[in-house]
């Protein structure tokens, strides 16, 4: 395995963990704290995330030309468990397109995917366009197999069977750190057959993101605001299309955007300035469960600073 260390002078640090081996998980890690930050007072939150897994339950075969032995739900579960032993304050998130891509979905309609994610103790997921591939009724039918919650702030399900089963945001408290998570989905018209999403409404993601981040940061007093986005990282040929990088720069109060849809492999997060000149991290870890994203936040007790720890590519 190739191992590389990097340090970013940002509010947090991140990496993806390639799921091709299980040990050692960490190598050549680097930690740095400023002189005014008391280690005993810090609170540590680890955020793990996936996107566009697309029903890839098994690892790629050993003879695969691009991803030999990569991925697999069992490997992911083992790595997640090892990280939880290292730090019990973990949030496990998914940015959509859980469904569609292997015969597991064709045969079981998403039941296996939701059961496996529940066993891994995912906390929150958002909804991608391919999660409608068995119709909105098919998505609804699988909800009993999911112990985690779904968030989507710009899909309006009030006239559908999913009404009441998807929240715009969710607030979690981890060791005194208040984390607000909201979801955004890509426009469905022209991308998904109308009969699959039926009367699902669509609201402008930029307007919704501004509203959600204001509510979470200022009204709900969240220490961290996370957007689970299935908008896509960036569109070179469509510069006006809303995407994660544009969302980061045009809004305020979002600390982290965890993305999906474009299957973008980032070996470290993109750090951008928001509309007020503050740092926003944008991260995405490709597709098919090959990588597991990890971001470590260190906050002191008065929540005035977020300190970085280590970034590792394994």
DALINWO-V68906 format. One line per field, one symbol per residue. ss: DSSP state (h for helix, s for strand, l for the rest). psi: psi as a letter, one per 20 degrees, with the letter a starting at -180 (. if undefined). A space follows every 10 residues. Layout:
BEGIN
ss: ???
psi: ???
END
This chain:
BEGIN
ss: lllsslllll llssssssll llllllllll llllllllhh hlssssssss llllllllll llllllllll llhhhhhhhh hhhhhhllls ssssllllll llhhhhhhll hhhhhhhhhl lllsslllhh hhllhhhhhh hhhhhlllss slllssllll llllllslss ssssllssss ssssslllsl lslhhhhlll ssllhhhhhh hhhhhhhhhl lllsssssss llllllllll lllhhhhhhh lllllsssll llllslllls ssslllllss ssslslllll sssssssssl lllllsslll lssl
psi: qppqqqppma hrqrrqopmi riqqhqqkqp ppqrijophh iqpppppqqr qlhljngqrq qhjphhlpjq aphggghggg ghhhhgoinp poqpkrlhrp hrhghhhiji ggghgghhhi lqgqqrprhi ijhkqhhhgh hihiioirqp pohipojhkr iipiipqhrp pqoolioopp prqpqqphpi hpphihickp qpqphggggh gghgggghgi lqhppppopk hqgqohimhi pprghhgghi rrjphpoora gjlpopiqqp orpaijjqpp ppqqldrjjh qpqppppoqr hjjiqpqqdq ppp.
END
